[in-house]
Amino acid sequence: MKVAKFGGTSLANAEQIKKVCQIVMADRDRRLIVVSAPGKRNKEDTKVTDLLIAYAERSLAGEPTEEAKQAIFLRYREIVADLGLSAEIGQAIEAELEEVLANKAGLSAERFMDAVKAAGEDTCAKVVARYLQSLGEVATYINPKDAGMLVTDEASNAHILPEAYSKLATLREREGIVIFPGFFGYSRAGDLVTFSRGGSDITGSILAAAVKAEVYENFTDVDSVYVVNPNLIANPKKVTEITYREMRELSYSGFSVFHEEALIPAYQADIPVCIKNTNNPSAPGTMIVAERGSATNRVSGIASDGGFCSIYVSKYLMNREIGFGRKLLQILEEEELSYEHTPSGIDNISVILRERDLTEEKEQRIVERIRWELFADDVAVQHSLALVMIVGEGMRQSVGTTARATTALASAKINLEMINQGSSEVSMMFGVKAEEADRAVIALYQEFFGGEEPVVSSSSQAASVSV
């Protein structure tokens, strides 16, 4: 049995949905299908999920919602009509969607927002199931509540509960093709709760683990994962095989092909994941596995992500002060901040945070607390940082990777704000100014993978990098 998940671009319109259904019918092992909400049809288009969020925000603000609602209905009407489904089917689907959008009474703002957001996937699943039925297939839409998708009660940030797996395992026994909406589950109390944005990947991974699938296929709009953002390098090398750990590091660092949390269930159940292209399903794609058959390539990928800041703390003889690091991190914990990295020396330490989490008020308070509670000699906050990551299992068996990387960055006249490498040696992180991130990625790609010409100029301004 295979679990196949199709992303928003794969379901953006009727033509794409037809492709999806042909892919499903081409392999009878693809019996559990997870769908996202319809995505963008072109660069100027709006995702259905964004249309739903806009509707919910207007509704919660007490503003007129009819125009926003009709924009949502229009997308599904066009899809239903272009698929050749009957008017009765379209009316039934629209009536169910209308009920969700109108059901605000008695719900908190968070509950209402989650319910409205989830309607994108839920409605799309019903449409896909109906279309497969029209082709003569035994296909069934199933609601996550009926299937046993039990999750924690955290609005817009749900996590699977352990007891859900045994309930979801019964999906393996169902006949025909099961169409399952991604992105949401239900709390023990029966309330709808969504995963974090991009959570349909998480749904697919959970189901693959629950039914002990042969493989979890994740269909998107690229033939494979590339070692670097193709918007930076023309025709970058493809990754045919990559480990869970490598993909996790790259997803964290800005690769957008796969939701970073989605690997956890598949990894824990040792289910291989295959990234494939809906528009080119014959391409082999990229396999994500526990261990690579060969780790001859020392570097598997290079990525960067912006939006970081650093709190630099200096104190003479810091390394001899028992509990200094704990006290520092406790201050951040009490301010409800999580940290990303903590590169350090004997007399100094830097704590890397997501910049969006550090408000001006919190920053002032934290700096004062570090100075007075920890008696620090110096405290400074640096904003607008990007983290550039080199990832590869093969780096563990290689000598000189760090030297090659720093030399390449120095030749590109990129100043390093910090360097951090974990003891696992699967990843190496460089902190640079955000405006230099693109040039850093290009320089590292050319060092480790060859001299392909960059797509952007060397003076290009950087933001975040993804595949």
Secondary structure, 3 states (H helix, E strand, C coil): CEEEEECHHHHCCHHHHHHHHHHHHHCCCEEEEEECCCCCCCCCCCCHHHHHHHHHHHHHCCCCCHHHHHHHHHHHHHHHHHCCCCHHHHHHHHHHHHHHHHCCCCCCHHHHHHHHHHHHHHHHHHHHHHHHHHCCCCEEECCHHHHCCEECCCCCCCCECCCHHHHHHHHHHCCCEEEEECCEEECCCCCEEECCCCCHHHHHHHHHHHCCCCEEEEEECCCCEECCCCCCECCCCEECEEEHHHHHHHHHCCCCCCCCCCHHHHHHHCCCEEEEECCCCCCCCEEEECCCCCCCCCCCEEEEEEEEEEEEEECCCHHHCCCHHHHHHHHHHHCCCCCCECCECCCEEEEEEEHHHCCHHHHHHHHHHHHHHCCCCEEEEEEEEEEEEEECHHHHHCCCHHHHHHHHHHHCCCCCCEEEECCCCCEEEEEEEHHHHHHHHHHHHHHHHCCCCECCCCCCCCCCCCC
